[in-house]
Amino acid sequence: MHHFRYVGPSLHCESVDLGAVAQLYGTPTYVYSAGTMADNYRRLAQGLEGLDVQICYAMKANSNIALLRHFANLGAGFDLVSGGEIRRVLAAGADVKRSVFAGVGKTEAEIKLALDNGIFAFHVESEPELARINHVAGKLGVKAPIAIRINPDVDAHTHAKITTGKSDNKFGIPLRNAGAAYEAAAKFPHIQIKGVQMHIGSQLTSVTPFVEAVQKVAPFVADLKARYGITYFSIGGGMGIVYKDALASGPAAWWDAQPVEQRPLTPEVYGAALTPLLKPLGLKILLEHGRFMVGNAGVLLSRVEHLKRGAGKNFLVVDAAMNDLVRPAMYEAFHEIVPLHRDTSRHALVADVVGPICESGDCFAKDRPLQEVGEGEYLALMSAGAYGYTMASRYNTRGMAAEVLVHGSTFELINARETFEQMIAGEKIPAFLK
C-alpha cells in the first residue's frame, strides 16, 4: 500500500497536489511519502510479532539523510555497505550502534570508521575480510563483533543482476564451508562472534525462496548458538513491491480483491510463513529490507517536452532521463507512468516514453498506452522511491534531480536540484594546458 491517489483529476501524495510540487520546484523531481514509509516499517515489524525483531533499513535503496532520520525516529537501524553510508547515518543524527556493515570489499579505513562508531556487527563475506577486520580491531585494541554471511545456494527467482544467494554469486561463504569459517573466526583474538547472516536477492515476489533459505540454514544456526553463543540471525531483505498497476495498490487495498496466487508478497504473508521457522531458534532476528520500505513511497515527476510522431511509432519526450532513473535501461524494469492531471475525455495515446539523452537505451517505456498529454504537462513515474536517486548519474552533464518529502498536507525540499557550478566545482584545468 501507499499514499498516492487521485483526488478529483489531480494526483496527490498524501494530501499534497503533486502538480503544485512540480510547479514550485521544477522537474525532474523525486517526491517521497513519509506516511507510506512509516506504514511499511510498522507492518514489517508487526508481521513477525512474537519475535525479537531489529529492522536495519538497507539504505542503498534510498540514502537521503531526511529519510534516514525518519526511519531512525521510527526505531530502525541501518544496513550499511560503505564508509560513505556510515557517514550519512551520522549526518542524519542516527545511531550506528543499531546498524550492520555488509559488502564484499570493506577497506581498512571503513572498518576503522565502523569500529570507532560502535557498529552493531560486521557481516563478513570472506576469510580474507575476517583477517582484515581482526587486524584493524587489534590496532585499536578492541574486539570486532561479526556475523558471517552464509550463501545458501537458493534460487530467488528474480532478475539475474539482483540475485545474491546462489553459489555462483560473489556474496558470502557457501553453507558447506561455513562451519570451518566460524572455527577460523573463533581463533582470532580480536573477533567476537555475534551472529549469522544471509541474503538471497532483491525484488522477490514469492515467500517460497525465503522459506527454503531459512529451512536450509536454520539447523546450522542452531548449531552456532550451541557452539559459540550467537545472539542473532539476520535473514536479510529482498521483499518485492508492486510495479505494475502500482497506483491501484494504494489506500483501496487493491490486492484484497485478487485471487491469493496473484496477490503481491506482503509483510503479513512473509511474517506468517517465517515466524514459525524462526521462533524455535530463540534469537534476535534482523531484517534488512530496502526496496519494500521506500519503493512504492516515491515517484519521479517529469515534464513533457513534446510528442514526436514517427512512421508507425510515437515518442513522448520528457525531461527526465536514464541518468535520473536508470532501472528501465539497466534492468528492463517496468514503472507505471501516469498524468498528474487525469482527463478521461482525452483520447488514448500509445507511445515510447523517452528522455533527452543520446542513447537508444534512454527509454522508460515502449508502446505504453497513456492519456494523451501535451507540451508542459506533467507525468509521474510510479514506484521510483528505491534505486532511483541513489543510482543516478550526471551523464550528458545533467544535474542531479531535486528531492521532496511529503508529510500529510506539508512538503519540503530535502535536496535541492544540482547546479552546473556544483557539478564542476571539483574540476580544474591543469597549468600545462593554460
N, C-alpha and C positions, 0 to 999 in steps of 0.2 A: 504493500500500500504506500501511497504518497499523498502529498497535499498540492498537487497541480490539477486544476479543473477549470472548466469554462463557467463563468458567471455571466449569463446572457451570452453575448457574442465574444466576450473578451477572456483570454486565457489568464488565469490567476495563479500565483504561487502563494499558498495560504490566503491572506486577504489582500494581497498586493497585485494590482493590474500590471502584468509584465510589459505591456505597451508603454506604461509610464517609466519603467526602468530603462527600456531601450531608448526612449527619447531623452532621458536625463543623462545617461552615461554612454550612449552610443553603442555600437556593435563592432566586432563580436564581443559578447559579454556572457560570462558564466553566472548563473543565478542558482543559489542553493537554499533549500528549505530546512531551517533549524528544527521545525516540528517533526519533519519526516525522519531526520537523524535521531532525534530523541525517541520517537516511536520504535524505530528499528533497534536501538540499543536495548530498550526495555523489553521488547518482545523476545529478543535473543536471550537475555538473562532469564526471563520467566519461562522460556521454552525448556530450560534444563533445571527447573525448580526441583529442589531437594538435593542438588549438588552444590559443592563449594566452587563457584564459578568466578574466574577472573577474566574479563574481556580485555584483550590487548588489541586495540584498533590497528589494523595494518595500514599505516599512514602513507605507504607508497601509492595507495589509491587516490588520495587527495590530501596534501600536506599543508594547506593554508593554515596559518597559526590561529586564526579565528575558529576554524573547525576543531583544531586540536584543543583549544581552550574549552570549547563546547563539550567535547567528549570527556575531557578531564573533569569538568564540573558534574558530569553525569556519573563519574566514578571509574572511567576507563583508564587503563594503562595503554601502552603502545607497543606494536611490533615494529622494530627498527631495523634498517638494513644498511645504514651508512652513518658516518660521523656527522654529516650534514643533517640527517634526520634527528640525531640526538640533540644537535644544537637548535633545531626547530622546536622540539619539545620544551627545551629550556627557555627559548624565546617566548613560548606561549605561556610560561609560568606554570607548567605542568611538572609532574613528578616522574623522573626516570626510574625511581625505585620500584615502580609497579610495571616496568617495561622490560621487554626481552630484545636481544640483539641477534638477528639472524644474518644469513648471507654467506656466500662461499669464499669471499676474498677480504676478510677483515684485516686491515693494516695494524701495525703495532700502535700507531698514533690513535686510531679509532678504538682499539682495545683499552688503551690507557684512559681515553676520554670517558668511556663507559664505566670503567672501574672507579675513576675519580668521582663520578656522579652517582655511584651506588646502584648500578644496574641490577635488576632482579635476577637475571641469568643470561648467559650466552647460550645460544643454540648452535652447537658445534657441528660443522659439516664434514670434517675430515680429521684424520690423525695428525697431519702436519699443523692444522689450525689449533688442535688441542695443545700441542707442544709450544706453539707461539703464545697462546694465552697463558700457559704456565710460566713461560719466560718473562712476560710483561708483568704478571702478578708478582713474581719473585722479586723483580727490581723495585716494585712498590711496597713489598713487604706485606702483601695481603693474599687471601685465598680467593680465587675467582669462582663464582657459582656457575655451574654449567649443566646443560642437558644436551645429550647427543641426538641429532636428528636422524631418525630411522627412515630408510626408504623401504616401504613395504611391498614394492612391486605390484601395485594395484592400478589398474587402468581406470582413470577418472572419466573417460568418455567425453572429453572436452577438446577444444582446439589444441593442436599439437604444440603450439608455441606457449601454451599456459598449462601444460601437463607437467607435473613435477615429481610424481610418486612412482614412476616406472624405473626399472633397473638401468635403462639407457639415458636417464636424465642426469644432470650434473649435481643434483642435490642429495645430500645425506649419505648415510652409510648403509649398505644392504643389510637387511634384517639378519641374514645368516652370519654376518661379520660383526654384528653389534655387540655381542657378548664379549668378544676379545677387545673391542674398543673401550668398553666400560672397565674391563680389567686393567687396561693400559692407563686409563684415566685415574683409577684408584691409586696408582703408583706415583703419580705426580704430586710433589709436596705442596704445590700452590694451587691445587684444584679442589673444589668442593662439589661433589656430585649431588645435584639437587633435583633432577627430574629427567624426563624423556620427552621427545618431541617428534611429530610427524606432520606432513602437509602434502596432499596428493595432487593438488591442482586448483585451478580457478574456474569460475562460472560453471559449477556443477549443478545440474538441474534435476538430479535424482538423488535420493538419500542412500541408494544401494551401495555406491562406492565408499561412502563414509562408513557404513555398517561393515562392509567387507574389510576395510582397513583396520578398524577398531578390533574386530573379531580376530584378525590375524596377529595384531601386535599385543593385545591385552595379556595373554599368558606371559610374554616376555616382560611386560610392565610389572606384573605381579611378582615375577622373579627378581626384578631390580629392587622392588620395595623390600623384599625379604633380605637381599644381599647387601644393599647399600643404603637402605632407609630413605629412598627418594620420597619427596613430598608432593610432586605434581606430575601430571601428564598433560601435555599440550597436544590437542588433536588438530591444530592448525585452523585454517579457514577454508574459503573457497565456495561458500554457498552462492549459487547463481541468482540472478534477478531477471525480471521480465523486460525484454527489449521490444518484442513485437506486441502491438496493442497495449503499450505501456500506459498510455493515457487512460485506458479503460480500467486499469488496475489501481485507480485512486480510491477515494473515500467510499465508493459504492461497493467495494469488495467484489469486483468483477469475478474473481475466480470461484466464489462461493456457488455460482450458478453453473460452473463447468463440471463435467464428469471427473471423478477423482484422478483418473490416469492422465488427464490433461491439465491439471492444476499445477501452478509453479511450486517449486520447493519452498516451504515456509519454515520459520523458526519453530512453529508448533509441531510440524511433521518431523523436522530434524531432531528436536528435543525428545519427542516421544519414542523415536527409534533408537537414539543413542543413550538416553539416561539409564535404561535397564542394563546396558552393557558396561557403563562406566561406574555406576554406583557401587558394585561389589569391590572395586579396587580401593575405595576409601581414600582417594587422593584429591587434591585440588585439581580442577580441570581448567586449563587455559584455552581460550578461543581466540583466534587471530583472523577475524573476518575484516575485509576492507570494502570490497565491491558491494556486498549486501548492505553495509552501513550507509554508504553515500551514493551509490549508483543511481537509484531512482530519485534521489534527493536533489538532483541537479539537472539543469537544462543549459544549452548553449543558444543564446539569442543571436540571430543573424538577419541582415537586411538584404532584400532582393535588389540586385543591380539592374538586371534586365532579363527578359526572356529571349533566347536566341532560337529561332525556328530554323531547323535544318531539313534536309531531304529525308523525310521519314523519321526524324528524331528531333525532339525538343530539348533544349538545355536551359535550365533555370539557374542563372549565375547569381551566386550570393557572395557576401563579403567575408564570410567565414571560409576557412580553407583547411587543408590537411595539416598545416602547421599548428592550427588551433586544436583540432580533434583528429588524431591520426588513426583511430581504431578502424574506420571503414577501409582505409588504404592498407593498413598493416595486417588486419585480421579478416578482411571482408565482412566486417561486423555490421549488423543492422541497427539503425537508430530510427525510431518513428519521427517523422517531420510533420509539424502541424502549424497552421497560421495563428498568429496572436489575435487576429480578428477573424472570427468564423462567419461566413456568409453563405448560407445554404442556397441562396438564389443564384449563385455564380455557377458557371459551367465547370465541369471537371477538366483536369489537365493531367496528361501523362508526360513526364519529363525526367531526364537525368538531372539531379541536383548537384551542381559542381561549384568549386571555388575558383579563385583567380590565379592560382599557382600554375606555373608552366610545367605541369606533369599530367599525363593522362590519368594517373592514379588519384588525382585530386578530385575525387568524386564521392559524395556522401550517399547517393542512392541512384540506382539505374531503373529506368522505366517505372518510376514511382507515381501512382495515382495521387493527385493533390487537388486541392481547391485552387482555381485559377487566381494567381496573385500578380501584382504589377510592381514596377519600379518604386522603391521607397517603402514598401510594405515589409512586415517582419515575420520571420518564421522562428520556431523553436525546435531544436534537435533534442528530443527527449532522452532520458536515461543517460545523461552526459556527466553525472557527478563523479564518476570513478574513471581514472585513467584518461582524463581529458586534459585539464591544465597541467597535471604532473608530467605528461608525456609530450607536451607542446614544445615547439622549437621556434627559431627566428628565421626559418628558411624563406628565401626571397626577400630578406630584410623586412620581415613583417614583425612588428612588435607584439609582445605577449598581450593576450586579451585581458580585459578587466574582470574582476570577480565581485559579486554582491551577495550578501547574506540577508535572508528574509526571516523575520520572527513576528508572526501574527500579521498585524497591519503596518509594521515598520520594516524598513530595509536600510542597509548601509553598505557603502563601498568598502570592501575589505582588502582590495588590491587594485590600485589604480592602473589604468592602461599604460603600458610601457611606451615611453617617448623615444624618438630617434636618438636624442642626446644620451639617454640612458643606455641604449643599445651599444653605442660606440665608445662609451666612457672609458673602457679599459684598453682600447686600441690606441696605437701610436704609429707614426711614420718614423722609421729609424733615421738617424743622422745621415747615413750614407746614401739615402735617397733624396735628401734635401739639396 
